């Protein structure tokens, strides 16, 4: 790249890893979490389109990786994505936008491909599906990367902490045996995204782990890897609880594997030793 990389959500789990491993000049944004002093971080509310435009016009990044979102705030997830896409297009910056596996209805038999139409059943899924459309409209050359549960960094991430709290009796969380996902190790995802920034590929791409596992199986793998007792994890099902949640969120990453040097390892390989 001829200019710096900008990572929105630079103090998040994925954003921190991107900034830590980026090979060239890189900057990040944050809103509430204070960044380490040695990093080039800029306070930014991505919902403020004018502020987003001013920052991107000042930094003139060669590429932007947009990771900032909030599951409980449609404005951050949707309006923030649109603002970043418009500003990145304005300075002709490469844009990689992070999306999710939960924008499908979960009723397909088998893994979802990039050609499958989103049919979200949750508010967050609707927000992310709308964000994808907004990004594609504002920045037609953008790459939209759908991924899954992220884990495996230097410190436990959100999903791992939930498992460890449940295994220690600090929460009564149950893990669904009928919810299928393709968890991806954060280092694998980071390496893939930094590769994709350099490639001239646009549209939608699935980048997830190689293994399809249910949430209870994944929780057991996480617990065992961290020395916790998997037997203490409570099993349940979406069907039994009646929650509005997609059961099958498995993503086919075959197209990504053909593009990338990075191996997208499965949860059993990463956590099973």
MOWOSUL-V951999 format. One line per field, one symbol per residue. psi: psi as a letter, one per 30 degrees, with the letter a starting at -180 (. if undefined). burial: I if it has 16 or more other ideal C-beta (glycine too) atoms within 10 Angstrom, else O. A space follows every 50 residues. Layout:
# MOWOSUL-V951999
psi = ???
burial = ???
This chain:
# MOWOSUL-V951999
psi = kfalkkjkhfgleeeeeeeefkfakklllleekklkffkjkkkkjffjee eeeeeeeefhkflkjjfklkfgjeeeeeeeeeeeeeeeefghkkkjkkal fgglfgfkjlkklffkkkilfleeeeeeeeeeeeeeeeifglkjjkaakk lgaflkaeeeeeeeeefggflgklkkfgjklikkkeeeeeeeefefefki klbkkkjllfkjlleeeeeeeeeeeggljfffkkkaleeefgljkkejgk kkgeeeefekekkilleeeefg.
burial = IOOIIIIIIIIIIIIIIIIOOIOOOIIIIIIOOOIOOOIOIIOIIIIOIO IIIOIIOOIOIIIIIIIIIIOOOIOIIIIIIIIIIIIIIOIOIIIIIIII IIIIIIOIOOIIOIOIOIOIIIOIIIIIIIIIOIIIOIIOOIIIIIIIII IIIOOIIOIIOIIIOIIOOOOOOIIIIIIIIIIIIIIIIIIIIIOIIOOO OOOIIIIIIIIIIIIIIIIIIIIOIOOIOIOOIOOIIIOOOOOOIIIIII IIIOIIOOOIOIOIIIIOOIIOO
